[in-house]
Amino acid sequence: MKEIIILFFAIIPFISLSQDPREFNHGACIIKYRKNDTLKYYLTWSSSYNNGWEHDIYNSIIYFDTNGNLITEFPDQRYIGTGTDEAQEPVNSTINNTNNYILTVWEDGNANDAPNVRGQLHFPNGTVIKANWNIAGGLGAQHSANTSHLENKYLIFYADEAPPSTGGAVVKARIISDITGNETQEISFTPNNEDHWWPVSVSNKSNTRTLVVWGNDGYAVKGTVLYKNGPSVIETVNPQDYLTDIQQYYYQVEWLENISKFILIARDGAYENITDRSKICLIDTLGNVTNSTIVNGGIIREAKMAAKWNDCNQSYTILYPSGTNNLTQVFIDHNGIIIPTSNQITNIPELSNLQWTSTGVWSEFIQDINGNDLFNGKYIVLFIMNDNNSNHIIKIPVYLDTNMFCVPLKIMNENNNQFRLYPNPVKNSIILPNEFLNLEYQIFTTNGLKIKRDIITKNEVNLSYLDNGIYFLQIKEKIFKIIKIDQ
């Protein structure tokens, strides 16, 4: 009996060490805004260092000088909470760039029927327009608040377990005025008898479309695109599966202005089948997938990617946190074709002594007030994440050489002797080098629409079914321009 008792007490410390990673910090967010002749960055995060599940919301304001040095205008401070008033997390914010009104939303654990979704409308300096108020609450639990700005509305997304939900949580949105904060509409995106969680969203630059996605309990990332139709916000398409077999919470979205597409990145593999790969898809403003692929380098939990347009090779560079303290780089060309270079960057000095936090890293390419993004010949990507040793935020500006972005995209054609495909133009089948056998190929239109995906089982690919025109044949990181002609 004594041995059993001793064993029991020996196990207790082990259990206490395997805590929920959200217990002491959960979430971070960067909002860009203009003030006079400077582009500034409003940082907000949720932390409960040394007092588990008692999260408070903190904020800070920074900017970068002409040499790329980080300047703190407003130091880290507690913005909402007292340290002993239950969890207020995760936090998310968005801005109305016309008047610099920021809406901050979070999941609040204070009331008897908590958690609820609460919000505060304020200026970056903290001046309150509408004080801490209940956006969604009552019997049950409302989780995982996220917000975006759409025309003259703020959209607040959350997961609701309250009745009549019977299968888990229903993803919903509350629509409020971006001036007064008064509610104008409520939307339910998922059925009451299914389980859906963790919505994230982003709006396009013109602020006329908002993509919202959420996880379906490890089965899929689902979503839709929203727009305003008169006084109401409506869906362009019914919610659909954008990526399947993904890890819950390991996904994020961004808008790519130069190709007019949203990008969604999610960690491949549900639950115990998690891999070190990511699934990527592009989504148009109607809410439909135009291209998708799988790349090496698994995005970490609740991480925000950074996206930068490269004039030098007419492509986007996408960077996202992966591994312990690495980055994964993916290119997307001007036709919306995803080029999976899967270039995992492991030797960045600024990251060498760090480890990504387990519950959210926010990434943002830095620009000046005129939209320039070069500082003393370097590009800057800013990462923020909770400090595991305090309630402060860790700010990590990483300075990257231009040659990392202006690389050739390996677009091949019939004149390249190393990888010669013939005949090109092609009528029926195109001949491939033997080294491509057993590899996967994909065929895209010039606007990035994927029309075929298969395995190369012999050294030719049948293209007779294609209409006349120009196509791209992708095999691993190589992309070949194909001209299809009539018989």
C-alpha positions, 0 to 999 in steps of 0.5 A: 500500500505504501508503494502505491501511495508513493507512486501516486504522489510521484505522478502528481508533479508530472501531471502538473507540468503538462498544463494547457499552453493557454493557461499563462498566455493566449494570443497576440495581435498587430494593428497598423495605423497612420498618425501624422507622417508615421506608420505605427503599430498597435500591439495587444496581447493576453497574459496571466504570467504567474497567475494561471487562467487570470488573463488580462489584456495588455497593449503597446505602441511602436514604430520604426525609424528611417534606419529600421530601428524599433522605437517604443512610443507607448510602453507595455501596460495592462489595458483591461483586467485587474489580475484576479478577475478571471480569464480575458483571452484570447484577444483580437483587434481590428481598425477602422482606418478612416477614424482610427477607431479600434475594436478589441474583442476577447473571451471573458470569464467574469460573469456567472454564465461566463465565458462571454464575448466582450468588446471595447471601442477605443483609439490606439492611445486607449481613449475609450469610445464605448467601454467594455461591454457584453457582445455575446453572452447568456446561458452557455459559453461563448468562445474564441472572439475574432474581429474584422472591419467590413465597410461601415461595420465591425464583424465579431466572430465566435463559437457559441455553445449555448442552447439550442446548440446540441453538438458542440459549438456553433460559429456565429457573427455579431455585426455592429456599427463601426461608429457607435458599437450598436448591434445591427445583425446576427449570423449563424454559419453552422448547424446546431448539431455540429461542432465548430471552433476557433474562427479567424478572419481578414478583410481585403484592402478595399474593405468590401469582402471578409473571409472567415474560416473555422475548424470543424473538430479536426476534419476541415477548415471551413469558411465563406466570404462575406460582403454588404448587401444594403444594410445587411452582411451576407455570404457569397457562398454557403460555408464549404470545406476549404482544406480537409484533414487539418490540425485544429487551431493551426490555421490562419488567413491573409489578403493578397492585394496584388492578385486579389486573393485570400490565402489560407494556411493550415497544418496538415493532419488531424490530431495524432496524425499531425505532420510537419507540412502545411496545406495552402489554398487561395480563395477568390472574393466570391469564396471559391478555391482557385488553387491549393497545394501542400508544402513542407514546414508545418505552421505553428498553433494560432500563428499569423503569417506575413505576406510581401509583394516582390516587384522584382519577380512579380510574386508574393513571399509568404513567411510563417513560423514553423518548427522551434524557431524557424520560418517557412517561405512560400512564393505565389506568382502573379498568376496566383500559382503557389510555388512550394519552394518549402524553403525552411529558414533555420539560421536567422540570428534574431531567432537563434535563442528563442522558441516560438510560444505555443499559443500564437505568434503574429507576423507583419512586414514593416513599411514606412508611411509611403509604403516603402519596405526597405530600411538600409537595404533590408526588409523587416518582418516583425514577430510578436509573442507572449513572454513566458517569464513576464506579462510583457510582449516579446518584439522581434524585428528580423532583418532579411536580405533582399536576395531572399525575395528576388529569386528566380521562380524557376519558370521553365519552358521548351528552350530550357535544355536541362528540362526539355518538354516536347512537343510544345506547343502540344496537341495530345501528350507532352513528353517528360524526362524520366526523372519525373516518374512517380512524382505528382503533377498539377496543371493550372490555368493562367489565372491560377485555377487548378484543373488537374492533379495526378501522378506521373506513371510514364514519361508523358502526360495526356493534355488532349482534353485541354482547350486551346491556350496557355497553361502551367504544368507544376512538378514539385517546385518546377513550373513549365509554361505549356501552349495547347493547340488544336489537332 
